[in-house]
Amino acid sequence: MLHGETVQSPLPMDLPWWQPDHFIFFGVLYAVLAVLGAGLAYCALKAWMDSKDQAANH
């Protein structure tokens, strides 16, 4: 990718990480997506464990 060229794909291997604005924007974006994904996975696992425990008690 040449300097000044636009980003064609948001995948990490296609980004120009040497440009600070891309590094900050996509770094924060992927960090937020990771936190949301981890929270969603925790809630899904917790709901599955709670429903499994309630099914045994009934």
PDB file of N, CA, C and O in Angstrom:
ATOM      1  N   MET A   1       0.843  -1.170   0.000  1.00  0.00           N
ATOM      2  CA  MET A   1       0.000   0.000   0.000  1.00  0.00           C
ATOM      3  C   MET A   1       0.890   1.236   0.000  1.00  0.00           C
ATOM      4  O   MET A   1       1.814   1.343   0.806  1.00  0.00           O
ATOM      5  N   LEU A   2       0.618   2.138  -0.877  1.00  0.00           N
ATOM      6  CA  LEU A   2       1.381   3.369  -0.993  1.00  0.00           C
ATOM      7  C   LEU A   2       0.842   4.433  -0.047  1.00  0.00           C
ATOM      8  O   LEU A   2      -0.323   4.402   0.347  1.00  0.00           O
ATOM      9  N   HIS A   3       1.707   5.370   0.308  1.00  0.00           N
ATOM     10  CA  HIS A   3       1.298   6.467   1.181  1.00  0.00           C
ATOM     11  C   HIS A   3       0.196   7.281   0.499  1.00  0.00           C
ATOM     12  O   HIS A   3       0.341   7.676  -0.658  1.00  0.00           O
ATOM     13  N   GLY A   4      -0.898   7.528   1.208  1.00  0.00           N
ATOM     14  CA  GLY A   4      -2.014   8.286   0.662  1.00  0.00           C
ATOM     15  C   GLY A   4      -3.075   7.430   0.009  1.00  0.00           C
ATOM     16  O   GLY A   4      -4.136   7.936  -0.355  1.00  0.00           O
ATOM     17  N   GLU A   5      -2.816   6.146  -0.147  1.00  0.00           N
ATOM     18  CA  GLU A   5      -3.790   5.243  -0.753  1.00  0.00           C
ATOM     19  C   GLU A   5      -4.868   4.912   0.280  1.00  0.00           C
ATOM     20  O   GLU A   5      -4.576   4.838   1.474  1.00  0.00           O
ATOM     21  N   THR A   6      -6.087   4.715  -0.158  1.00  0.00           N
ATOM     22  CA  THR A   6      -7.179   4.437   0.767  1.00  0.00           C
ATOM     23  C   THR A   6      -7.172   2.973   1.183  1.00  0.00           C
ATOM     24  O   THR A   6      -6.617   2.115   0.496  1.00  0.00           O
ATOM     25  N   VAL A   7      -7.801   2.710   2.324  1.00  0.00           N
ATOM     26  CA  VAL A   7      -7.887   1.351   2.850  1.00  0.00           C
ATOM     27  C   VAL A   7      -9.007   0.622   2.117  1.00  0.00           C
ATOM     28  O   VAL A   7     -10.134   1.112   2.054  1.00  0.00           O
ATOM     29  N   GLN A   8      -8.703  -0.531   1.573  1.00  0.00           N
ATOM     30  CA  GLN A   8      -9.687  -1.315   0.839  1.00  0.00           C
ATOM     31  C   GLN A   8     -10.323  -2.388   1.716  1.00  0.00           C
ATOM     32  O   GLN A   8     -11.415  -2.864   1.407  1.00  0.00           O
ATOM     33  N   SER A   9      -9.666  -2.775   2.796  1.00  0.00           N
ATOM     34  CA  SER A   9     -10.146  -3.856   3.641  1.00  0.00           C
ATOM     35  C   SER A   9      -9.818  -3.530   5.099  1.00  0.00           C
ATOM     36  O   SER A   9      -8.730  -3.026   5.378  1.00  0.00           O
ATOM     37  N   PRO A  10     -10.742  -3.807   6.042  1.00  0.00           N
ATOM     38  CA  PRO A  10     -10.458  -3.537   7.451  1.00  0.00           C
ATOM     39  C   PRO A  10      -9.714  -4.671   8.155  1.00  0.00           C
ATOM     40  O   PRO A  10      -9.536  -4.619   9.372  1.00  0.00           O
ATOM     41  N   LEU A  11      -9.279  -5.690   7.420  1.00  0.00           N
ATOM     42  CA  LEU A  11      -8.563  -6.799   8.037  1.00  0.00           C
ATOM     43  C   LEU A  11      -7.182  -6.339   8.500  1.00  0.00           C
ATOM     44  O   LEU A  11      -6.556  -5.509   7.842  1.00  0.00           O
ATOM     45  N   PRO A  12      -6.700  -6.870   9.628  1.00  0.00           N
ATOM     46  CA  PRO A  12      -5.423  -6.396  10.179  1.00  0.00           C
ATOM     47  C   PRO A  12      -4.234  -6.539   9.236  1.00  0.00           C
ATOM     48  O   PRO A  12      -3.325  -5.709   9.269  1.00  0.00           O
ATOM     49  N   MET A  13      -4.220  -7.572   8.396  1.00  0.00           N
ATOM     50  CA  MET A  13      -3.066  -7.753   7.513  1.00  0.00           C
ATOM     51  C   MET A  13      -3.074  -6.791   6.331  1.00  0.00           C
ATOM     52  O   MET A  13      -2.066  -6.668   5.635  1.00  0.00           O
ATOM     53  N   ASP A  14      -4.185  -6.112   6.089  1.00  0.00           N
ATOM     54  CA  ASP A  14      -4.294  -5.184   4.969  1.00  0.00           C
ATOM     55  C   ASP A  14      -4.137  -3.715   5.363  1.00  0.00           C
ATOM     56  O   ASP A  14      -4.159  -2.843   4.495  1.00  0.00           O
ATOM     57  N   LEU A  15      -3.980  -3.431   6.643  1.00  0.00           N
ATOM     58  CA  LEU A  15      -3.927  -2.041   7.102  1.00  0.00           C
ATOM     59  C   LEU A  15      -2.511  -1.487   7.071  1.00  0.00           C
ATOM     60  O   LEU A  15      -1.548  -2.219   7.301  1.00  0.00           O
ATOM     61  N   PRO A  16      -2.383  -0.205   6.790  1.00  0.00           N
ATOM     62  CA  PRO A  16      -1.058   0.434   6.843  1.00  0.00           C
ATOM     63  C   PRO A  16      -0.734   0.838   8.286  1.00  0.00           C
ATOM     64  O   PRO A  16      -1.001   1.973   8.683  1.00  0.00           O
ATOM     65  N   TRP A  17      -0.168  -0.072   9.063  1.00  0.00           N
ATOM     66  CA  TRP A  17       0.076   0.183  10.481  1.00  0.00           C
ATOM     67  C   TRP A  17       1.155   1.237  10.711  1.00  0.00           C
ATOM     68  O   TRP A  17       1.298   1.717  11.835  1.00  0.00           O
ATOM     69  N   TRP A  18       1.921   1.614   9.685  1.00  0.00           N
ATOM     70  CA  TRP A  18       2.959   2.626   9.858  1.00  0.00           C
ATOM     71  C   TRP A  18       2.378   4.029   9.926  1.00  0.00           C
ATOM     72  O   TRP A  18       3.083   4.967  10.295  1.00  0.00           O
ATOM     73  N   GLN A  19       1.108   4.191   9.578  1.00  0.00           N
ATOM     74  CA  GLN A  19       0.479   5.512   9.657  1.00  0.00           C
ATOM     75  C   GLN A  19      -0.194   5.649  11.027  1.00  0.00           C
ATOM     76  O   GLN A  19      -1.064   4.846  11.364  1.00  0.00           O
ATOM     77  N   PRO A  20       0.196   6.653  11.821  1.00  0.00           N
ATOM     78  CA  PRO A  20      -0.317   6.769  13.184  1.00  0.00           C
ATOM     79  C   PRO A  20      -1.838   6.881  13.272  1.00  0.00           C
ATOM     80  O   PRO A  20      -2.432   6.332  14.200  1.00  0.00           O
ATOM     81  N   ASP A  21      -2.482   7.570  12.339  1.00  0.00           N
ATOM     82  CA  ASP A  21      -3.936   7.714  12.437  1.00  0.00           C
ATOM     83  C   ASP A  21      -4.632   6.374  12.231  1.00  0.00           C
ATOM     84  O   ASP A  21      -5.615   6.085  12.913  1.00  0.00           O
ATOM     85  N   HIS A  22      -4.150   5.560  11.316  1.00  0.00           N
ATOM     86  CA  HIS A  22      -4.723   4.229  11.132  1.00  0.00           C
ATOM     87  C   HIS A  22      -4.443   3.347  12.346  1.00  0.00           C
ATOM     88  O   HIS A  22      -5.307   2.590  12.787  1.00  0.00           O
ATOM     89  N   PHE A  23      -3.232   3.454  12.878  1.00  0.00           N
ATOM     90  CA  PHE A  23      -2.846   2.641  14.029  1.00  0.00           C
ATOM     91  C   PHE A  23      -3.740   2.935  15.230  1.00  0.00           C
ATOM     92  O   PHE A  23      -4.211   2.011  15.893  1.00  0.00           O
ATOM     93  N   ILE A  24      -3.975   4.208  15.511  1.00  0.00           N
ATOM     94  CA  ILE A  24      -4.799   4.586  16.662  1.00  0.00           C
ATOM     95  C   ILE A  24      -6.257   4.193  16.435  1.00  0.00           C
ATOM     96  O   ILE A  24      -6.872   3.579  17.306  1.00  0.00           O
ATOM     97  N   PHE A  25      -6.812   4.539  15.282  1.00  0.00           N
ATOM     98  CA  PHE A  25      -8.225   4.265  15.023  1.00  0.00           C
ATOM     99  C   PHE A  25      -8.516   2.771  15.054  1.00  0.00           C
ATOM    100  O   PHE A  25      -9.412   2.331  15.775  1.00  0.00           O
ATOM    101  N   PHE A  26      -7.773   1.987  14.285  1.00  0.00           N
ATOM    102  CA  PHE A  26      -8.058   0.560  14.225  1.00  0.00           C
ATOM    103  C   PHE A  26      -7.620  -0.163  15.493  1.00  0.00           C
ATOM    104  O   PHE A  26      -8.218  -1.177  15.854  1.00  0.00           O
ATOM    105  N   GLY A  27      -6.593   0.331  16.177  1.00  0.00           N
ATOM    106  CA  GLY A  27      -6.206  -0.247  17.460  1.00  0.00           C
ATOM    107  C   GLY A  27      -7.314  -0.110  18.489  1.00  0.00           C
ATOM    108  O   GLY A  27      -7.642  -1.066  19.192  1.00  0.00           O
ATOM    109  N   VAL A  28      -7.890   1.088  18.574  1.00  0.00           N
ATOM    110  CA  VAL A  28      -9.003   1.309  19.507  1.00  0.00           C
ATOM    111  C   VAL A  28     -10.235   0.522  19.063  1.00  0.00           C
ATOM    112  O   VAL A  28     -10.935  -0.054  19.896  1.00  0.00           O
ATOM    113  N   LEU A  29     -10.503   0.495  17.765  1.00  0.00           N
ATOM    114  CA  LEU A  29     -11.651  -0.257  17.253  1.00  0.00           C
ATOM    115  C   LEU A  29     -11.552  -1.732  17.616  1.00  0.00           C
ATOM    116  O   LEU A  29     -12.514  -2.311  18.120  1.00  0.00           O
ATOM    117  N   TYR A  30     -10.392  -2.349  17.364  1.00  0.00           N
ATOM    118  CA  TYR A  30     -10.230  -3.770  17.669  1.00  0.00           C
ATOM    119  C   TYR A  30     -10.229  -4.022  19.176  1.00  0.00           C
ATOM    120  O   TYR A  30     -10.685  -5.079  19.612  1.00  0.00           O
ATOM    121  N   ALA A  31      -9.731  -3.083  19.982  1.00  0.00           N
ATOM    122  CA  ALA A  31      -9.776  -3.238  21.436  1.00  0.00           C
ATOM    123  C   ALA A  31     -11.217  -3.208  21.936  1.00  0.00           C
ATOM    124  O   ALA A  31     -11.595  -4.021  22.778  1.00  0.00           O
ATOM    125  N   VAL A  32     -12.019  -2.282  21.427  1.00  0.00           N
ATOM    126  CA  VAL A  32     -13.430  -2.198  21.821  1.00  0.00           C
ATOM    127  C   VAL A  32     -14.181  -3.450  21.376  1.00  0.00           C
ATOM    128  O   VAL A  32     -14.982  -3.990  22.138  1.00  0.00           O
ATOM    129  N   LEU A  33     -13.934  -3.916  20.161  1.00  0.00           N
ATOM    130  CA  LEU A  33     -14.586  -5.140  19.689  1.00  0.00           C
ATOM    131  C   LEU A  33     -14.177  -6.350  20.527  1.00  0.00           C
ATOM    132  O   LEU A  33     -14.998  -7.233  20.776  1.00  0.00           O
ATOM    133  N   ALA A  34     -12.925  -6.402  20.961  1.00  0.00           N
ATOM    134  CA  ALA A  34     -12.467  -7.501  21.808  1.00  0.00           C
ATOM    135  C   ALA A  34     -13.160  -7.469  23.169  1.00  0.00           C
ATOM    136  O   ALA A  34     -13.563  -8.514  23.681  1.00  0.00           O
ATOM    137  N   VAL A  35     -13.302  -6.285  23.758  1.00  0.00           N
ATOM    138  CA  VAL A  35     -13.981  -6.164  25.054  1.00  0.00           C
ATOM    139  C   VAL A  35     -15.450  -6.549  24.922  1.00  0.00           C
ATOM    140  O   VAL A  35     -15.975  -7.273  25.768  1.00  0.00           O
ATOM    141  N   LEU A  36     -16.119  -6.077  23.873  1.00  0.00           N
ATOM    142  CA  LEU A  36     -17.526  -6.439  23.663  1.00  0.00           C
ATOM    143  C   LEU A  36     -17.683  -7.936  23.410  1.00  0.00           C
ATOM    144  O   LEU A  36     -18.614  -8.554  23.927  1.00  0.00           O
ATOM    145  N   GLY A  37     -16.796  -8.517  22.633  1.00  0.00           N
ATOM    146  CA  GLY A  37     -16.851  -9.953  22.367  1.00  0.00           C
ATOM    147  C   GLY A  37     -16.616 -10.770  23.627  1.00  0.00           C
ATOM    148  O   GLY A  37     -17.295 -11.772  23.853  1.00  0.00           O
ATOM    149  N   ALA A  38     -15.657 -10.351  24.453  1.00  0.00           N
ATOM    150  CA  ALA A  38     -15.385 -11.057  25.705  1.00  0.00           C
ATOM    151  C   ALA A  38     -16.577 -10.945  26.658  1.00  0.00           C
ATOM    152  O   ALA A  38     -16.934 -11.920  27.318  1.00  0.00           O
ATOM    153  N   GLY A  39     -17.192  -9.767  26.733  1.00  0.00           N
ATOM    154  CA  GLY A  39     -18.370  -9.599  27.586  1.00  0.00           C
ATOM    155  C   GLY A  39     -19.546 -10.429  27.114  1.00  0.00           C
ATOM    156  O   GLY A  39     -20.261 -11.017  27.925  1.00  0.00           O
ATOM    157  N   LEU A  40     -19.748 -10.479  25.816  1.00  0.00           N
ATOM    158  CA  LEU A  40     -20.829 -11.291  25.260  1.00  0.00           C
ATOM    159  C   LEU A  40     -20.579 -12.774  25.501  1.00  0.00           C
ATOM    160  O   LEU A  40     -21.506 -13.515  25.829  1.00  0.00           O
ATOM    161  N   ALA A  41     -19.338 -13.211  25.340  1.00  0.00           N
ATOM    162  CA  ALA A  41     -18.996 -14.613  25.593  1.00  0.00           C
ATOM    163  C   ALA A  41     -19.190 -14.960  27.068  1.00  0.00           C
ATOM    164  O   ALA A  41     -19.684 -16.040  27.390  1.00  0.00           O
ATOM    165  N   TYR A  42     -18.802 -14.043  27.972  1.00  0.00           N
ATOM    166  CA  TYR A  42     -19.000 -14.270  29.399  1.00  0.00           C
ATOM    167  C   TYR A  42     -20.482 -14.398  29.735  1.00  0.00           C
ATOM    168  O   TYR A  42     -20.875 -15.303  30.471  1.00  0.00           O
ATOM    169  N   CYS A  43     -21.307 -13.499  29.201  1.00  0.00           N
ATOM    170  CA  CYS A  43     -22.744 -13.539  29.472  1.00  0.00           C
ATOM    171  C   CYS A  43     -23.382 -14.805  28.917  1.00  0.00           C
ATOM    172  O   CYS A  43     -24.237 -15.402  29.571  1.00  0.00           O
ATOM    173  N   ALA A  44     -22.982 -15.219  27.728  1.00  0.00           N
ATOM    174  CA  ALA A  44     -23.534 -16.438  27.139  1.00  0.00           C
ATOM    175  C   ALA A  44     -23.132 -17.657  27.961  1.00  0.00           C
ATOM    176  O   ALA A  44     -23.959 -18.533  28.214  1.00  0.00           O
ATOM    177  N   LEU A  45     -21.869 -17.722  28.381  1.00  0.00           N
ATOM    178  CA  LEU A  45     -21.408 -18.849  29.193  1.00  0.00           C
ATOM    179  C   LEU A  45     -22.096 -18.862  30.550  1.00  0.00           C
ATOM    180  O   LEU A  45     -22.488 -19.922  31.038  1.00  0.00           O
ATOM    181  N   LYS A  46     -22.243 -17.696  31.160  1.00  0.00           N
ATOM    182  CA  LYS A  46     -22.916 -17.596  32.464  1.00  0.00           C
ATOM    183  C   LYS A  46     -24.385 -18.007  32.348  1.00  0.00           C
ATOM    184  O   LYS A  46     -24.890 -18.714  33.220  1.00  0.00           O
ATOM    185  N   ALA A  47     -25.079 -17.581  31.292  1.00  0.00           N
ATOM    186  CA  ALA A  47     -26.480 -17.962  31.092  1.00  0.00           C
ATOM    187  C   ALA A  47     -26.601 -19.461  30.867  1.00  0.00           C
ATOM    188  O   ALA A  47     -27.526 -20.095  31.377  1.00  0.00           O
ATOM    189  N   TRP A  48     -25.668 -20.034  30.102  1.00  0.00           N
ATOM    190  CA  TRP A  48     -25.707 -21.478  29.852  1.00  0.00           C
ATOM    191  C   TRP A  48     -25.464 -22.254  31.144  1.00  0.00           C
ATOM    192  O   TRP A  48     -26.131 -23.257  31.400  1.00  0.00           O
ATOM    193  N   MET A  49     -24.507 -21.794  31.965  1.00  0.00           N
ATOM    194  CA  MET A  49     -24.231 -22.474  33.240  1.00  0.00           C
ATOM    195  C   MET A  49     -25.418 -22.345  34.197  1.00  0.00           C
ATOM    196  O   MET A  49     -25.762 -23.309  34.882  1.00  0.00           O
ATOM    197  N   ASP A  50     -26.050 -21.165  34.254  1.00  0.00           N
ATOM    198  CA  ASP A  50     -27.205 -20.973  35.129  1.00  0.00           C
ATOM    199  C   ASP A  50     -28.391 -21.815  34.675  1.00  0.00           C
ATOM    200  O   ASP A  50     -29.093 -22.385  35.511  1.00  0.00           O
ATOM    201  N   SER A  51     -28.624 -21.904  33.382  1.00  0.00           N
ATOM    202  CA  SER A  51     -29.743 -22.718  32.901  1.00  0.00           C
ATOM    203  C   SER A  51     -29.470 -24.199  33.126  1.00  0.00           C
ATOM    204  O   SER A  51     -30.402 -24.967  33.362  1.00  0.00           O
ATOM    205  N   LYS A  52     -28.232 -24.604  33.057  1.00  0.00           N
ATOM    206  CA  LYS A  52     -27.864 -25.996  33.319  1.00  0.00           C
ATOM    207  C   LYS A  52     -28.103 -26.340  34.793  1.00  0.00           C
ATOM    208  O   LYS A  52     -28.588 -27.426  35.108  1.00  0.00           O
ATOM    209  N   ASP A  53     -27.757 -25.404  35.700  1.00  0.00           N
ATOM    210  CA  ASP A  53     -27.972 -25.621  37.128  1.00  0.00           C
ATOM    211  C   ASP A  53     -29.454 -25.625  37.474  1.00  0.00           C
ATOM    212  O   ASP A  53     -29.879 -26.425  38.308  1.00  0.00           O
ATOM    213  N   GLN A  54     -30.252 -24.760  36.863  1.00  0.00           N
ATOM    214  CA  GLN A  54     -31.684 -24.713  37.145  1.00  0.00           C
ATOM    215  C   GLN A  54     -32.392 -25.951  36.616  1.00  0.00           C
ATOM    216  O   GLN A  54     -33.356 -26.408  37.231  1.00  0.00           O
ATOM    217  N   ALA A  55     -31.949 -26.499  35.511  1.00  0.00           N
ATOM    218  CA  ALA A  55     -32.572 -27.698  34.959  1.00  0.00           C
ATOM    219  C   ALA A  55     -32.354 -28.885  35.885  1.00  0.00           C
ATOM    220  O   ALA A  55     -33.218 -29.757  35.967  1.00  0.00           O
ATOM    221  N   ALA A  56     -31.239 -28.944  36.576  1.00  0.00           N
ATOM    222  CA  ALA A  56     -30.958 -30.043  37.500  1.00  0.00           C
ATOM    223  C   ALA A  56     -31.770 -29.894  38.783  1.00  0.00           C
ATOM    224  O   ALA A  56     -32.079 -30.895  39.430  1.00  0.00           O
ATOM    225  N   ASN A  57     -32.122 -28.668  39.164  1.00  0.00           N
ATOM    226  CA  ASN A  57     -32.859 -28.432  40.405  1.00  0.00           C
ATOM    227  C   ASN A  57     -34.358 -28.647  40.250  1.00  0.00           C
ATOM    228  O   ASN A  57     -35.054 -28.786  41.256  1.00  0.00           O
ATOM    229  N   HIS A  58     -34.871 -28.680  39.050  1.00  0.00           N
ATOM    230  CA  HIS A  58     -36.316 -28.803  38.867  1.00  0.00           C
ATOM    231  C   HIS A  58     -36.735 -30.212  38.781  1.00  0.00           C
ATOM    232  O   HIS A  58     -37.923 -30.494  38.627  1.00  0.00           O
TER     233      HIS A  58
END
